[in-house]
Every structure is written in structure tokens, then in C-alpha cells.
Amino acid sequence: MNGEEQAFSRAAVSLLRGVVERRADEALWQTVCTQQGALQEYFARLGLRLTVDTADEYAYLRQDETSCVPRLMARTQLSYALSLLLLLLRKRLGEYDALEGDSRLILSSTQMAEMLAPFFPQMTDRVRFLARVRQQAEHAASMGFLHRLSGEDAYEVLPLLRSFVTGEWLEEFAERLAQYRAYGAAQQEMTDQDALPLAPEAPAMADAEEDAAVGADGKEAPSSIEGGEDTDELI
């Protein structure tokens, strides 16, 4: 196997494992760009589509729903809490892009907790609530949407989130934010937990739920907050 073949194989395996970013590996990124056509042809045989974003400098794979090849990547429905976090992060990223341009959006766990708080009952244990928010942030990081800063309780929101939380999905989900706030307010006012109204149903996130195996390090999207059965609670 010559050098070019080795580089191609390394690029193919890296893409199957997760997202390839230029800032993480310049040589790998250059291989993906220079051999993009060959990689696309190779993955098409596996029923996968290669997406290369040269502006934000990352590449990833998606299942080709039109292919007759058996599905390689599993579908996983995201929980309400994780879907809501991704939505709020996407909205914040869009607002930040408009104001700051090329600057990196960095948020602490505390800031993310403040973003989520209006949509959940008033927390009786802030430490526990913050710990649960960190769990959700780690789930998002495992999918390639966040990058935890070394030695800090803070995360960079990565451009990949734009590709998965589309404008159409964002608009659909944003229409329900008032319902979520009302639900959270109702929970705060009621003391009889058995009488609580049902949480509004989160709409399907067409792209982010689609290919669970595409996340960084090949990890699947979580189906719940703690890895057990689905739940909407963070407190």
C-alpha cells in the first residue's frame, strides 16, 4: 500500500468514526478535501453520503435514505431535554454569529443551566440540576456539537450544530417554546406531582436524530438523560 492509499484509508476510517475537523488534524483534513470525490464514491457503495463543509472546515457522514443498501447507521430519538438544549444552543449560535462573526461561542455549564431553567420546574437542588445539565452537555459533546475546554467547566459550541439543527426544524421547535415555558411555570406552581400536566411533545429533529453513529468518536446519541428510560426531568 503506497502513501496515497494509506492516507485514503485513514480518512475513510476517521470519517466512519465521527466528524473530521481541520483544526484537529490538518493532514487528515487535506486528505478529505483532495480525495473528496473518491471518498464520496467509496461511501456511496455503503449507502452513506459524505458532507464536506469547507467554510467551517469539517466533514461527516450521513445515511443516504435513497440507497437500497441496508442501513449502516442507527436512528436514535433524542430526549426532550437534549433536544431542547441543542435548540437553545443553535439559537444562541445564530445570534452570536450575527454579532461576533468568526469568534468562537463558549458557554459555561452555569450559562447553559440558566438557558434551560425556564423550561423546567423550579429547582430545589441547584447543585443536582447543574450536574444534570453537565450530563446533557457531555452527551452533546459526544455527538460532536460541543467541545469541552481543557481544565474548564465550559464548552465551545461547534459549527456542526448548524448542519443538524436546520432552520426549518428550528422554526418548528421554536413555535413550541411558549408551551414549554407554560409547562415549566405550571410545574412550579403545583405541589401535587400526580396532577402535573404532560410535557409538550418535542417534534422530531429530522437531521440530528437521523444518524446517531455519526457523532464524534462514533458514539450514539443518548436516548435519555442517565442512559435509562426516557425522562423530561433535569431536577
N, C-alpha and C positions, 0 to 999 in steps of 0.2 A: 504494500500500500504506500503510495507516494504522499508527499506533503499536502497536496491539494485534496486528495481523498480523505486523509486524516482530518483535515480542517472541516470538510463537509460532514463527516461522521460526527465530529464533536459538536458541530452546530445542530445537527438533526437531533442528537440525544439531548442536548441542552434545551431545545425547544419542546421536546416531549416531556421534559421535567418541569418546565414552567416558563416564566417570562424571561426574555433576554434583554438586558439593558446595556446601552453603550457605556454608561458611567461605571457599571460593574465590571465589564470586560471589553476593552476596546478591540482587541484582536478578534474575539468571538463576534462582536457586532459587525466588524468589517467583513467577516466571512458571510454572515447572514445577508448583508447588503450586496456583496459581489456575486454570491451564488443564489440569490433570491429566486431566480427563475427555475433553477434545478431543484431547489428545496420545495418550491411550490408544486412542481411536477411529482416529486417523490411523495409528498404528503397527500396529494390528490389521490394517489393509489390506495392510501389508507383511509380515505374518506374524511380528510382533515383539510382545513383552509388555513394558510399562513397569512397573517396580517403583519405588515411592517409599517410602523409609524416613524417616518424619517424626521418629522418636526419635533416630536417629543423623544425620539430615539429609543424605541423599544419595539419588540416583536413578540408575537404569541400565536398559539394555535387555537382553532375553534373546530367543532364538529361541523361538517358540511351536511346540512339537513337534506340536501337534494341527492346525496350519494346513496347508492344501493349497497354500499359496504356496511357490514354490521357495525353498530355504534361502538366506538372505542372509549369515549369519554362519558362518564356517568352524569346524569342530571340530578341535582340536589336542590330542593326547595329551601330557600333561606328563611330563617325565623323572622318574626316581626321585629324584634329588637335589632338584629343585624341589618335587615333591610332598611329600617329607619335610620340607623347610624350611617349607612352608605349614602342614603338620600341626603341627609343633612351635610355630610362631608362633601358631596358633589355640589350642593348648592353653595357651600362656603368656598369651594374651589373656584366655581364660576365667578362669584363675587370678587374673590381675591385676584383672579386673572385680570378682571376688568380694571382693577385699581392699581395692581402692582406689576403687571406684565410678566416678566420672566422670573420674578422672585419665587422662592420656594415657600409653600404654605406649610407651616409647622404648628401643630396643636398639642397641648399637654393633655393628659388624661383628665385633669380637672376641667379644662375647657370643653372637652367632649362630654363630660358629665353634665355640665351646665347646659349644653345644647340639647341633651336628651331629657333632662329633668322635667320640662313642662308636659311631656307625653306619658309620664308615669305617676303613680300615687306619690304623695309627699313621703320622702324617705325618713324612716325612723332611725336608721343607722347609716350615716353618711359614709363611714369607712367601708362598710359592706357594699354600698351602692357603687362607690368608686372602684372597688375591687372587681365588681361585675362589669363595669364599663371597660376596665382594662382587659378583661377576658374578651369582650367584643372587639376591642382594638387589636388584640393579638390574632383573633380569627380573621379580621380584615387584612392584617399584615401577612398572614399565611396564604391569602388569596392574591397577594401582590398589589393591594390597594394602598397599603401604608408601609412605611419603613421606620422601624424604631431607631431612634438616635442612640448611639452607644453611650452608656453611662447616664442616660437621662430618662425621665418619665415623660417623654414627648415623642411624637411621630410626625414624619413628613408625609403629606398626602401626595400620592404618586399620580402622574398623568394617566396611567392605565384606567383609572376610575372613570375618566371621560368616555372611554370606549364601551364600558359595560353599563353604566347608568346613562342611557341615551336621553336626549331632550324629550322625546315622546314619552318615555317611561317617567321621567322627572315631572312632566306636566300632569300625567295621570295620577301619580302618587301625591303630588303637591295639592291636588284638589281635596285630598282627604286629611290634610294636616289639621284643619279645624275640627274634624271629627275626633282625631287623636287627642287634641288639646281638651276637648269637651269630656272625653272619656277619662283622661287623667284627672281633670277637675272633679268629676263625679266620684272617682275613687277616693280622692282626698276628703270629700265631704261625708262619705258614708262609712259607718263603723261596722255595719253588718256585712262581712265579707261574702256571705252566701247570697246577698242581694245585689251584688255588683253587676252592672250591665256587661255584656260581652264586648270585648275589644273590637274595634273596626277591623275588618279583614284586610290584610295587606295585599295589594294587587301583585300579580306575578311579575317579577323583574326579568323581562324577556332575555336579556343578554347575560346578566350577572348570575342567574341561576342556571344558565344553559349548560356550561361546560365546567363542571366542578373540578375536573382534573387539570385545568389549565393554570391554576394558581401557582404561585412561587413554590419551588421545591416539590411540585406535583401533589400538594396536599389538597384534599377535597374541601369544599365549602361545608361548614358545620351545619347540622340540622337543628341544633339547639344551643342554648347558652352554655350548658355544662356538659354537653355530649350525651345527655339522656333524652327524655321525651321533650317535644316542643313546648315552649313556655313563652309568655309575653312579659314576665316579670323580671325586673332588674333589682328589686329590693329584697 
